[in-house]
Amino acid sequence: MRGILLLLLVITTAFSVSAQERTFTHADTLRGSITPAREWWDVQNYDLHVALNAQDSTLGGYNIITYFINKPDSIMQIDLQLPMEVDSVMQDKQKLAYERDGDAVMVRTLAQQPKGSTKKVTIFFHGRPKTAVNPPWDGGIIWRKDKDGRPWIATACQGTGASVWWPNKDTQSDEPNDMTIAVTVPNFLVDVSNGRLKKKVSNKDGTDTYIWYVSNPINNYDVALNIGNYKEIKDTYNGEGGKLDLSYWVLDYNVDTATIHFEEVKKMLQCFEFWFGKYPFYQDSYKLIEAPHLGMEHQSGVAYGNGFGWGYKGRDLSGSGWGLKWDFIIVHESGHEWFGNNITSKDIADMWIHEAFTNYSETLYTECEFGRKAAFEYITGVRQNIRNDEPIIAPYGVNAEGSGDMYYKGGNMVHTIRQIVNNDNVFRDVLRGMNQAFWHQTVTTKDILDYLNFRTQMNFTKVFEQYLMHTTIPTLEYHFNGNELQFRWVTDVENFNMPVKVTLNDRGYQFIYPGKHWQSTQFTMTNKKDFKVDPNFYIHVKQI
């Protein structure tokens, strides 16, 4: 989700600093890499307990981390960003020593942990977490009031990191197998988090504790609080995995509006299950939760803030008209349930895996609802938002994101690959197969590329390199020599060899296979002005 707003702003390129030119710090390495203090243990479960105080914007609680020991060690990195504070760390009823290293806490266990065993550690914490100024792009806690002046609180921390408000192993590469989220709020408010509500406990101090259970792996930034005067709308959807429970949690005065507007959810689910396969979290249900910000892909509890309207806050990001015929936040954020939540990048540098495929889910939904022509007009229309300012893949191991072009340029790369595959049955099998092969897993760009090459029996290595690692796009140069069309690629990538469709005769588009050097083929159309390159390929075309 994050990054879309940036694509809508007018940015002076003179002030743009590429990720490759940035100076990275020790703190960046602690957040972004698998440090020795992270490597030796794998998270199995989080049992998170939080109580909020809306009066002073503070929270506190504890997190019990169950972990598996890969190899003996005694220094354990737990992440909790300042100004949040650790009160104590306990293991086997004994306090553990720890020291701060910026936003990381280095915990010393009583002895080296034995390989192959499972242990627990409990971190008690409190503080006033960073307030999100411009959520969801600026991460932290959102402390708002609804239109009746009542507290309305939420979290949105992608990029900033889940450790902005709770202690955890803050890397996308290590997800718990399951998780409990227990949230205590004043009894006139409701908390809605991920997974299913297992229990509501009424406490003697005028508070209620909502206990949610997530039965599937979940990435840290998806773990969410949504606190307000919520009412639940229940529904079901009969999908590929059987009966899927649907819940829409909205502020009490929006129930009637939401009941009608959220009918789009079933059409979206039907479309995405066709293209991507079974919704990945049947056990945890599907929820839309009204939020005091635009939206986020919080797993099994998608945050929704689009005002029950069409488009993106009433705008069509493609300029084609088709983007005003559906609710952008319902479609885009739900698409992340497959790409981002089911399939998660190990390193945030590979966030294009989340955003490029999810951006393309918008095109596929347009196709499901309005046909192929409408869909292709939508995806080519969003090219107006591409900046080609920085590489899409950022440096690894330093918690760096690449260019916001991971959305629209990434989506157009996927669309270009679809044209090269030239068989929608195969293309659909790739998308569905990807969600099966990497079911509830974390992946790298190489994993996605290797899978794509294997399933298509084609080689997209150069395509990935050009579109993801460089700021330019391929230029097809051509000219006519009598009845011959001569052509070649001009690219950053050596020996770039992507096929492309053009008109050579009256039989419509057909493939040519340019390379670095000039090649030629017969051109039999009467008028050379009738020569066209298929506009569904995201390339530059230059006649010389």
Secondary structure by P-SEA (a helix, b strand, c coil): cccccccccccccccccccccccccaaaaaacccccccccccccccbbbbbbbcccccccbbbbbbbbbcccccbbbbbbcccccccccccccbbbbbbbcccbbbbbccccccccccbbbbbbccccccccccccccccbbbbbcccccbbbbbbbcccccccccccccccccccccbbbbbbccccbbbbbcccccccccccccbbbbbbbbccccccccccccccbbbbbbbcccccccbbbbbbbccccaaaaaaaaacaaaaaaaaaaacccccccccbbbbbbbccccccccccbbbbcccccccccccccccccccccccccccccccccccccccccccccccccccccccaaaaaaaaacccaaaaaaaaaaacccccccccccccccccccccccccaaaaaaaaaaaaaaccaaaaaaaaaaaaaaaccccccaaaaaaaaaaaacccaaaaaaaaccccccbbbbbbbcccccccccccccccbbbbbbbbcccccbbbbbbcccbbbbbbccccccccccccccbbbbbcc
